[in-house]
Amino acid sequence: MSNSKFNYEKEIRKFEKQLVKLSKITRDKFNIELQNELSLLFSRKTKEIKNKLRLNKIDQNKKNTPAKSSLSNKNLEKLPSWVKDEIDESSIVGNSNKVIQTPDKRKYHLDNKLNDLSGGEWTFFLNSVITTRYSTSGADSYAHEIRKIHPSPKPPQLMRQIIEFFTKERGLVFDYFMGVGGTLLGASLCNRKAIGIDLSGKYISAYKKATKALNLVEQKTLQADSVNFLKKTSEFSKFLNEEEIDLILIDPPYGDMMAREKTGEAAKNKKNSEATPFTNMDVDLGNMEWKKFREVFKDTIKNATKNLKDKGHIVIFIKDLQPKNGDPNLLHADLIKDINNVDKINYLGTKIWGDLSVNLYPYGYPHSYVSNQIHQYILIFRKG
Ligand SMILES: C[S@@+](CC[C@H](N)C(=O)[O-])C[C@H]1O[C@@H](n2cnc3c(N)ncnc32)[C@H](O)[C@@H]1O
């Protein structure tokens, strides 16, 4: 309480009087309880303060060298923009001589070859579950009005978070199932280069329109069948300007989920029950049954990763189908096994994305459990 006129003695006695009246507690008992509570509070506060003083002392004893004068020009040049902007006020901290601390206490490790994040931001991303409730209107929707012609556009701000972990500024991101460009917009939002391919010219045009509406850099795109295009090794390399990819970030069709007539939700809303395939083409992975999809998809990974740099990452979104006829339909588990078997590609782990903006429906009610799958799997692999 910041009010200096607060009279503790008077307030405690007032409270004591009320309590005694309400609960018939004796004054003595109240005073004993009060003393116990206060000594707990005092001991906790004393510990907190002692701990703070100890940490301050450790910090003061640490070497605190100005960063600008102690780093070579080459090292200074390699720093992320947020460190460069504060370099005059930043110091080298700790014993390793490899950690720079900016005035706002963010720390950056000079050996960080993966991204431009501070230690705290790195740790935050390691959480295996991420939940969002992105709005589909207003500035935060990132031109959803335009992108909603696609049945399953990804939120650019989610893609941005992934891109920021797996690349550095001006790194190259590749999405060969780009749709209306969730990945490409995410890359533009954080100053990365990106290249996208999709079968549908309509989706690519919507991406370009969204880019203009948002006043973002338009990334390079191509309307093509990725399966076929990625097989043409030299054409593919030329398309990338012979540059190596830092991150392959893809959101492929989830088997033929969108090409199936909808159930469940459809029971509530008949006009929504029609299938929404991405395109009507046979080469659309969204029109392939799962066994075929797995073969074709694995092939795209083999070909696309030829131009991925060593230690570059592959991040794949996928969703399971409902179990049916004894098949658990764990699409994510199938893909982990398939892709982990590709030469030089190793599975690193999964993040689960919970999309809290998805409506819930009483599927199965009142007979059986049918999951409202509001989550998707983000599978993470690395080359080498
Ligand atoms: C799940 S959507 C991707 C949505 C995208 N992440 C976005 O934010 O809009 C999958 C996309 O893959 C495309 N696609 C399917 N088969 C393809 C193929 N053989 N070559 C290129 N694109 C393909 C579809 O047209 C669809 O837009």
Ligand as a Chemical Component Dictionary entry (heavy atoms), coordinates in Angstrom:
data_LIG
# 
_chem_comp.id                   LIG 
_chem_comp.type                 NON-POLYMER 
_chem_comp.pdbx_formal_charge   0 
_chem_comp.three_letter_code    LIG 
# 
loop_
_chem_comp_atom.comp_id 
_chem_comp_atom.atom_id 
_chem_comp_atom.alt_atom_id 
_chem_comp_atom.type_symbol 
_chem_comp_atom.charge 
_chem_comp_atom.model_Cartn_x 
_chem_comp_atom.model_Cartn_y 
_chem_comp_atom.model_Cartn_z 
_chem_comp_atom.pdbx_ordinal 
LIG C1  C1  C 0  -2.389 -26.454 -46.437 1  
LIG S1  S1  S 1  -2.238 -25.497 -47.873 2  
LIG C2  C2  C 0  -1.001 -24.321 -47.469 3  
LIG C3  C3  C 0  -1.567 -23.065 -46.888 4  
LIG C4  C4  C 0  -0.518 -22.021 -46.644 5  
LIG N1  N1  N 0  0.327  -22.362 -45.536 6  
LIG C5  C5  C 0  -1.112 -20.647 -46.404 7  
LIG O1  O1  O 0  -0.767 -19.951 -45.434 8  
LIG O2  O2  O -1 -1.970 -20.264 -47.200 9  
LIG C6  C6  C 0  -1.456 -26.566 -49.016 10 
LIG C7  C7  C 0  -1.211 -25.966 -50.387 11 
LIG O3  O3  O 0  -0.483 -26.908 -51.170 12 
LIG C8  C8  C 0  -0.822 -26.668 -52.543 13 
LIG N2  N2  N 0  -0.414 -27.867 -53.303 14 
LIG C9  C9  C 0  -0.922 -29.113 -53.249 15 
LIG N3  N3  N 0  -0.276 -29.931 -54.104 16 
LIG C10 C10 C 0  0.706  -29.183 -54.689 17 
LIG C11 C11 C 0  1.717  -29.453 -55.650 18 
LIG N4  N4  N 0  1.846  -30.658 -56.207 19 
LIG N5  N5  N 0  2.539  -28.449 -56.002 20 
LIG C12 C12 C 0  2.401  -27.196 -55.467 21 
LIG N6  N6  N 0  1.448  -26.891 -54.566 22 
LIG C13 C13 C 0  0.623  -27.867 -54.172 23 
LIG C14 C14 C 0  -2.317 -26.403 -52.506 24 
LIG O4  O4  O 0  -2.746 -25.660 -53.641 25 
LIG C15 C15 C 0  -2.471 -25.630 -51.178 26 
LIG O5  O5  O 0  -2.523 -24.247 -51.405 27 
# 
loop_
_chem_comp_bond.comp_id 
_chem_comp_bond.atom_id_1 
_chem_comp_bond.atom_id_2 
_chem_comp_bond.value_order 
_chem_comp_bond.pdbx_ordinal 
LIG C1  S1  SING 1  
LIG S1  C2  SING 2  
LIG S1  C6  SING 3  
LIG C2  C3  SING 4  
LIG C3  C4  SING 5  
LIG C4  N1  SING 6  
LIG C4  C5  SING 7  
LIG C5  O1  DOUB 8  
LIG C5  O2  SING 9  
LIG C6  C7  SING 10 
LIG C7  O3  SING 11 
LIG C7  C15 SING 12 
LIG O3  C8  SING 13 
LIG C8  N2  SING 14 
LIG C8  C14 SING 15 
LIG N2  C9  SING 16 
LIG N2  C13 SING 17 
LIG C9  N3  DOUB 18 
LIG N3  C10 SING 19 
LIG C10 C11 SING 20 
LIG C10 C13 DOUB 21 
LIG C11 N4  SING 22 
LIG C11 N5  DOUB 23 
LIG N5  C12 SING 24 
LIG C12 N6  DOUB 25 
LIG N6  C13 SING 26 
LIG C14 O4  SING 27 
LIG C14 C15 SING 28 
LIG C15 O5  SING 29 
# 
